[in-house]
Every structure is written in C-alpha cells, then in structure tokens.
Amino acid sequence: MPVWEPAQEPTRLALDGSGITGVLWAIGFRADYCWIELAIFDERGLPVHTRGATAEPGLMFLGLPWQWTWGSARFSGVDADAEHLVGLLAARVSQGSAA
C-alpha cells in the first residue's frame, strides 16, 4: 500500500498568473550517472542519499523513485522533496558554505 497518494492526479496546469514561464518535461528515460565520478553510489549504481542529499556536500538528487514518498518521482509529488532540498541549500548558504 502506498504511503501517500494524491486525492486526484492533476490533469491541467493554469499558467496564467502563476509566474511559470517554462516547463521542462522528461519521461521515458533511464538514469545514467556515469558522468559523476564520485564515490556516492551503491553496488547497483544507484545514489546513496538521505531524502536526495548525498554525503558529497552540495550534491543532491531530485525525482528519484521513493526518494521520500511514493510521489517522489511523479510530477504531482516531487514538490515536497524539492522544498526539502531547497531548505538544505538555503541552510548551507546562510552558514557561508558553497552550495
């Protein structure tokens, strides 16, 4: 049973007055992390993380399946993960660390 499920999947997005000027939609792909040459991956090649944040300062992932909840890799559920990561980045900036 899913931990969280939206009451209803959104089928429309009102851009008028929302401040959104562009949308990037990427589906039907598989992850390829070969360009990241850091020791942050498990034996299956998946990032080791806590809610998207890795042990490498400032390196974070968004949109991973079950990153935090069932909705993490879904358009309608990624917002909570994004807010969490933005909070971590803001804390790093306020502490004077490079994000």
Residue frames as a rotation matrix with the C-alpha (Angstrom) as fourth column:
MET 1
0.581 0.814 0.000 0.00
0.814 -0.581 0.000 0.00
0.000 0.000 -1.000 0.00
PRO 2
-0.053 -0.614 0.787 1.42
0.513 -0.693 -0.506 3.44
0.857 0.377 0.352 -0.91
VAL 3
-0.565 -0.233 -0.792 2.48
0.812 -0.327 -0.483 5.73
-0.146 -0.916 0.374 1.91
TRP 4
-0.319 0.447 -0.836 0.87
-0.085 -0.892 -0.445 8.67
-0.944 -0.070 0.323 0.12
GLU 5
-0.540 0.235 0.808 -1.37
0.836 0.263 0.482 9.01
-0.099 0.936 -0.338 -2.88
PRO 6
-0.973 0.218 -0.080 -2.84
-0.224 -0.971 0.080 12.22
-0.060 0.096 0.994 -4.31
ALA 7
-0.289 0.947 0.143 -6.60
-0.074 0.126 -0.989 12.55
-0.954 -0.297 0.033 -3.98
GLN 8
0.811 0.483 0.330 -6.74
0.316 0.113 -0.942 13.25
-0.492 0.868 -0.061 -7.70
GLU 9
-0.249 -0.909 0.334 -3.99
0.822 -0.016 0.570 13.43
-0.513 0.416 0.751 -10.30
PRO 10
0.061 0.240 -0.969 -3.86
-0.208 -0.946 -0.247 16.94
-0.976 0.216 -0.008 -11.79
THR 11
0.161 0.052 0.986 -4.68
0.856 0.490 -0.166 16.98
-0.491 0.870 0.035 -15.49
ARG 12
0.561 0.038 0.827 -4.23
0.562 -0.751 -0.347 20.70
0.608 0.659 -0.442 -16.12
LEU 13
-0.189 -0.645 -0.741 -1.88
0.914 -0.391 0.107 23.47
-0.359 -0.657 0.663 -15.04
ALA 14
0.823 0.522 0.222 -3.06
0.565 -0.789 -0.242 27.08
0.048 0.325 -0.945 -15.18
LEU 15
-0.183 -0.977 0.105 -0.07
0.974 -0.195 -0.118 29.15
0.136 0.081 0.987 -16.29
ASP 16
0.083 0.291 0.953 -1.93
0.262 -0.929 0.261 32.49
0.961 0.228 -0.153 -16.20
GLY 17
0.549 0.148 0.823 -0.85
-0.564 -0.661 0.495 34.40
0.617 -0.735 -0.280 -13.12
SER 18
0.969 -0.177 -0.174 1.26
0.247 0.745 0.620 31.54
0.020 -0.643 0.765 -11.76
GLY 19
0.554 -0.816 -0.164 4.60
-0.687 -0.559 0.464 33.08
-0.470 -0.144 -0.871 -12.76
ILE 20
0.108 -0.492 0.864 5.55
0.300 0.844 0.444 29.93
-0.948 0.211 0.239 -14.65
THR 21
0.345 -0.048 -0.937 7.22
-0.739 -0.630 -0.240 30.83
-0.579 0.775 -0.253 -17.94
GLY 22
-0.127 -0.402 -0.907 8.51
-0.852 0.513 -0.108 27.43
0.509 0.758 -0.407 -18.99
VAL 23
0.604 0.309 0.735 8.01
-0.633 0.746 0.206 23.74
-0.485 -0.589 0.646 -18.35
LEU 24
-0.387 -0.723 -0.573 10.57
-0.876 0.482 -0.017 21.00
0.289 0.495 -0.820 -18.90
TRP 25
0.566 0.625 0.537 9.01
-0.716 0.696 -0.057 17.56
-0.410 -0.353 0.841 -19.10
ALA 26
-0.365 -0.738 -0.568 11.24
-0.872 0.485 -0.070 14.50
0.327 0.469 -0.820 -19.39
ILE 27
0.416 0.504 0.757 9.79
-0.683 0.723 -0.106 11.00
-0.601 -0.473 0.645 -19.45
GLY 28
0.997 0.075 -0.015 10.76
-0.068 0.773 -0.631 7.64
-0.036 0.630 0.775 -20.84
PHE 29
0.283 -0.959 -0.034 14.38
-0.585 -0.144 -0.798 7.82
0.760 0.246 -0.601 -19.81
ARG 30
0.806 -0.142 -0.574 16.62
0.509 0.661 0.551 5.86
0.301 -0.737 0.605 -17.51
ALA 31
0.888 -0.459 -0.038 19.19
-0.333 -0.696 0.636 7.31
-0.319 -0.552 -0.770 -15.21
ASP 32
0.579 -0.814 0.049 22.83
0.631 0.410 -0.658 7.43
0.516 0.412 0.751 -16.32
TYR 33
0.973 -0.216 -0.076 25.21
-0.083 -0.644 0.761 8.68
-0.213 -0.734 -0.645 -13.67
CYS 34
0.566 -0.801 0.196 28.45
0.824 0.544 -0.155 7.75
0.018 0.249 0.968 -15.48
TRP 35
0.217 -0.474 0.853 29.49
0.336 -0.785 -0.521 11.40
0.917 0.400 -0.011 -15.64
ILE 36
0.712 0.018 0.702 29.52
-0.608 -0.483 0.630 11.73
0.350 -0.876 -0.333 -11.84
GLU 37
0.187 -0.766 -0.615 32.94
0.124 0.639 -0.759 10.49
0.975 0.066 0.214 -10.77
LEU 38
-0.297 -0.182 0.937 32.38
-0.866 -0.361 -0.345 10.38
0.401 -0.915 -0.051 -7.01
ALA 39
-0.847 -0.061 -0.529 32.07
0.112 0.951 -0.290 7.52
0.520 -0.304 -0.798 -4.53
ILE 40
-0.687 0.672 0.277 28.38
-0.664 -0.426 -0.614 8.12
-0.294 -0.606 0.739 -3.78
PHE 41
0.084 0.721 -0.688 26.84
-0.887 0.369 0.279 5.07
0.455 0.587 0.670 -5.46
ASP 42
0.291 0.087 0.953 25.87
-0.674 0.725 0.140 1.66
-0.678 -0.683 0.270 -4.11
GLU 43
-0.556 -0.581 0.595 26.73
-0.093 0.755 0.649 -1.71
-0.826 0.305 -0.474 -5.65
ARG 44
0.095 0.670 0.736 23.81
0.816 0.371 -0.443 -1.35
-0.570 0.643 -0.511 -8.11
GLY 45
-0.661 -0.447 0.603 25.00
0.722 -0.596 0.350 2.06
0.203 0.667 0.717 -9.31
LEU 46
0.385 0.863 0.327 22.25
0.613 -0.504 0.608 3.99
0.690 -0.033 -0.723 -7.51
PRO 47
-0.248 -0.494 0.833 22.96
-0.250 -0.799 -0.548 7.14
0.936 -0.344 0.075 -5.49
VAL 48
-0.227 0.118 -0.967 23.30
0.912 0.374 -0.168 6.67
0.342 -0.920 -0.193 -1.74
HIS 49
-0.634 0.103 0.767 21.30
-0.059 -0.995 0.085 9.52
0.771 0.009 0.636 -0.23
THR 50
-0.593 0.579 -0.559 19.04
0.736 0.110 -0.668 10.72
-0.325 -0.808 -0.492 2.53
ARG 51
0.398 0.870 -0.293 16.00
0.532 -0.479 -0.698 12.44
-0.747 0.122 -0.653 1.02
GLY 52
0.906 -0.038 0.422 18.12
0.390 -0.314 -0.866 13.30
0.165 0.949 -0.269 -2.02
ALA 53
0.675 -0.705 0.218 21.16
-0.730 -0.681 0.060 14.68
0.107 -0.199 -0.974 -0.18
THR 54
0.680 -0.529 -0.507 24.39
0.281 0.827 -0.487 12.71
0.677 0.189 0.711 -0.62
ALA 55
0.618 -0.561 -0.551 27.50
0.681 0.031 0.732 12.60
-0.394 -0.827 0.401 1.57
GLU 56
-0.435 -0.731 0.525 29.16
0.891 -0.432 0.137 14.87
0.126 0.528 0.840 -1.00
PRO 57
-0.341 0.326 -0.882 28.50
0.456 -0.763 -0.459 18.45
-0.822 -0.558 0.112 0.18
GLY 58
-0.338 0.307 -0.890 26.09
-0.561 -0.825 -0.071 20.23
-0.756 0.475 0.451 -2.15
LEU 59
-0.854 0.058 -0.516 25.38
-0.433 0.470 0.769 17.21
0.287 0.881 -0.376 -4.38
MET 60
-0.466 0.802 0.374 21.69
-0.338 0.230 -0.913 16.38
-0.817 -0.552 0.164 -4.32
PHE 61
-0.963 0.247 0.105 19.24
0.217 0.486 0.847 14.41
0.158 0.838 -0.521 -6.42
LEU 62
-0.472 0.877 -0.090 15.60
-0.589 -0.390 -0.708 15.18
-0.655 -0.281 0.701 -7.17
GLY 63
0.222 0.717 -0.661 12.93
-0.975 0.158 -0.156 12.94
-0.008 0.679 0.734 -8.65
LEU 64
-0.806 -0.516 -0.291 14.33
-0.508 0.854 -0.111 9.57
0.306 0.059 -0.950 -7.59
PRO 65
0.085 0.845 -0.527 11.79
-0.147 0.534 0.833 6.77
0.985 0.007 0.170 -7.13
TRP 66
0.719 0.317 -0.618 10.81
0.526 0.334 0.782 6.59
0.454 -0.888 0.074 -3.45
GLN 67
-0.279 -0.823 0.494 13.22
0.198 -0.553 -0.809 9.43
0.940 -0.128 0.317 -2.66
TRP 68
-0.901 0.065 0.428 10.96
-0.427 -0.294 -0.855 10.14
0.070 -0.954 0.293 0.30
THR 69
-0.176 0.909 0.377 7.43
-0.424 0.276 -0.863 9.07
-0.889 -0.311 0.337 -0.65
TRP 70
0.007 0.338 0.941 5.54
0.675 0.693 -0.253 7.24
-0.738 0.637 -0.223 -3.35
GLY 71
0.863 0.490 0.124 5.13
0.431 -0.584 -0.688 10.56
-0.265 0.647 -0.715 -5.19
SER 72
0.251 -0.843 -0.475 8.83
0.057 -0.477 0.877 11.49
-0.966 -0.247 -0.072 -5.26
ALA 73
-0.758 -0.593 0.270 9.34
0.261 0.103 0.960 10.56
-0.597 0.798 0.077 -8.90
ARG 74
-0.088 0.821 0.564 5.96
0.996 0.072 0.049 11.89
0.000 0.566 -0.824 -10.01
PHE 75
-0.546 -0.095 0.832 5.17
0.390 -0.908 0.153 15.37
0.741 0.408 0.533 -11.27
SER 76
0.337 0.815 0.471 2.44
-0.131 -0.455 0.881 15.75
0.932 -0.359 -0.047 -8.68
GLY 77
0.936 0.083 -0.342 4.56
0.297 0.336 0.894 14.64
0.189 -0.938 0.289 -5.73
VAL 78
0.124 -0.992 0.035 8.07
0.843 0.087 -0.531 15.95
0.523 0.096 0.847 -6.28
ASP 79
0.342 0.053 0.938 7.32
-0.055 -0.996 0.076 19.32
0.938 -0.078 -0.337 -4.65
ALA 80
0.982 0.032 0.185 7.89
-0.186 0.013 0.983 18.13
0.029 -0.999 0.018 -1.06
ASP 81
0.501 -0.860 0.092 11.31
0.818 0.506 0.273 16.75
-0.282 -0.061 0.958 -2.00
ALA 82
0.056 -0.455 0.888 12.18
0.667 -0.645 -0.373 19.96
0.743 0.614 0.268 -3.84
GLU 83
0.686 0.256 0.682 11.19
-0.266 -0.783 0.562 22.07
0.677 -0.567 -0.469 -0.83
HIS 84
0.930 -0.363 -0.048 13.32
0.218 0.442 0.870 19.89
-0.295 -0.820 0.491 1.43
LEU 85
0.201 -0.912 0.358 16.40
0.979 0.197 -0.047 20.21
-0.028 0.360 0.932 -0.79
VAL 86
0.196 -0.079 0.977 15.94
0.309 -0.941 -0.138 23.97
0.931 0.329 -0.161 -1.19
GLY 87
0.937 0.174 0.304 15.83
-0.232 -0.342 0.911 24.20
0.262 -0.923 -0.280 2.61
LEU 88
0.647 -0.762 -0.008 19.12
0.624 0.524 0.579 22.30
-0.437 -0.380 0.815 2.85
LEU 89
-0.007 -0.645 0.764 20.72
0.901 -0.336 -0.275 24.55
0.434 0.686 0.583 0.22
ALA 90
0.510 0.262 0.819 19.44
-0.005 -0.952 0.308 27.70
0.860 -0.161 -0.484 1.94
ALA 91
0.984 -0.177 -0.015 20.90
0.031 0.087 0.996 26.49
-0.175 -0.980 0.091 5.25
ARG 92
0.285 -0.929 0.237 24.28
0.930 0.328 0.167 25.92
-0.232 0.173 0.957 3.55
VAL 93
0.026 -0.233 0.972 24.21
0.597 -0.776 -0.202 29.40
0.802 0.586 0.119 2.04
SER 94
0.767 0.325 0.554 23.26
-0.189 -0.710 0.678 31.04
0.614 -0.624 -0.483 5.35
GLN 95
0.853 -0.521 -0.039 26.13
0.256 0.353 0.900 29.18
-0.455 -0.778 0.434 7.05
GLY 96
0.450 -0.691 -0.566 28.50
-0.730 -0.650 0.212 30.53
-0.514 0.317 -0.797 4.41
SER 97
-0.255 -0.491 0.833 29.09
0.109 0.841 0.530 27.17
-0.961 0.226 -0.161 2.74
ALA 98
-0.692 0.016 -0.722 29.22
-0.701 -0.256 0.666 26.91
-0.174 0.967 0.188 -1.04
ALA 99
0.313 0.858 0.408 26.06
-0.537 0.514 -0.669 25.26
-0.783 -0.009 0.622 -2.35
